[in-house]
Amino acid sequence: MSGKRKRDGVGGGGDGVDMEAIVWQTPANPPEASDYIFRRGKRYVRPYYFEFISHVNNIDRWAGKTIVDLFAEEFKGRPYDYYVNAVKCGRIQVDDKMVNTSYIVQSSQKISHFLHRHEPPVLAADVQILQNETDIVTICKPASIPVHPCGQYRKNTIVGILQAEHNLTPLYPVHRLDRLVSGLLIFAKSADKADCLRQQIEAGLLRKEYIAKVIGVFPNEEVVVDANISYNAREGRSYVEIDDCHLNKALRGKTACTKFTRIGTNGKYSLVLCKPVTGRTHQIRVHLQHAGHPIANDGLYLSKDAPLRSAKGVGADRAAIETCELPISEPAKDDPYAEDASGEEFSIDPMCTNCPNLPPNGYDGNEEGLWLHCVRYSGPDWSYECPYPEWAHLS
């Protein structure tokens, strides 16, 4: 199933592009090696035309809104006028038909958004295959690359790269690592095998361990954080729930427990071995924040007062970094990727809110810090290579 198709009637609003000649990609299109460009240590994806498809459920908050208001409220990354023009020229359709800007969205309808898609660059590090067996693939995930399609990423993902460069598909993640986390990652080649391995993790037969660089002098004795975690999907961040007996209020978050052991400290930062007993979203990050020692370059959890991403129209990490005190460098003026915007290597779409500046909105290229390093557990005599050699002598 190729997923590529031409769309009649899309783009008739005088946007300067022959939309009938455009081949629109869908999630069915497999990434290809030719989709990637490597520049200055980063992996870029050539911008491409893509059809986003979503469905309005019977209880969806989308139902009853005008098509323009729906997009303007739910997807704040583009201005209101863009959505008005997109509806008028057929870039946004309902049930494969053009509608007017005052059209009221109903339940059980399909909404398509045709756009010129730009993906953020990631580090150009190779995705090393450590072991490729009949039903399992184990790889070393570099930092900055998400595991599977999410948000602005589809081809610039571990799953996409393995499919494009190693023809490994389908792959089923047994566990996940956050985008900025590096470490070992296990994929199953079937859904049944993935379920089997997940059950082993839940039963405690498989364990994951991480190394984090945190702010401050971490206690020398083992620290166990046993605190419920509540994840706010809309804001993209987790919160620790405090059990206050005086409030007589039941905790609604999921139980979560992490064990921390200090590896070393230089008086300003500490290296900490992290052993999650449970596996909740952002568990290590939020538990370290709760313990008073957040990960050193984790803008989202350095402060408990990070701004809401829904209000800023960007990702949670991006919203936090814009207001925290992490050093952020200015984008390079001589970035060859931006220079190529006028060349034949990239197509320019007059309606696109990213063209001719090819990097996506809200991305400044400075999110590639190594937050955590996953290490393999191999019994009582396990060992690891310290990611900070100058600290190797500390205890």
Secondary structure, 3 states (H helix, E strand, C coil): CCCCEECCCCCCCCCCCCHHHCEEECCCCCCCHHHEEEECCEEEECCEEEEEEEECCCCCCCCCCEHHHHHHHHCCCCCHHHHHHHHHCCCEEECCECCCCCCECCCCCEEEEEEEECCCCEECCCCEEEEECCCEEEEEECCCCCCCCECCECCCCHHHHHHHHHCCCCCEECCCCCCCCEEEEEEECCHHHHHHHHHHHHCCCCCCEEEEEEECCCCCCCEEEECCEEEECCCCEEEECCCCCCCCCCCCCECCEEEEEEEEECCCEEEEEEEECCCCCCHHHHHHHHCCCCECCCHHHHCCCCCCHHHHCCCHHHHHHHHCCCCCCCCCCCCHHHHHHHCCCCCCCCCCCCCCCCCCCCCCCCCCCCCEEEECCCCCCCCCCCCCHHHCCCC
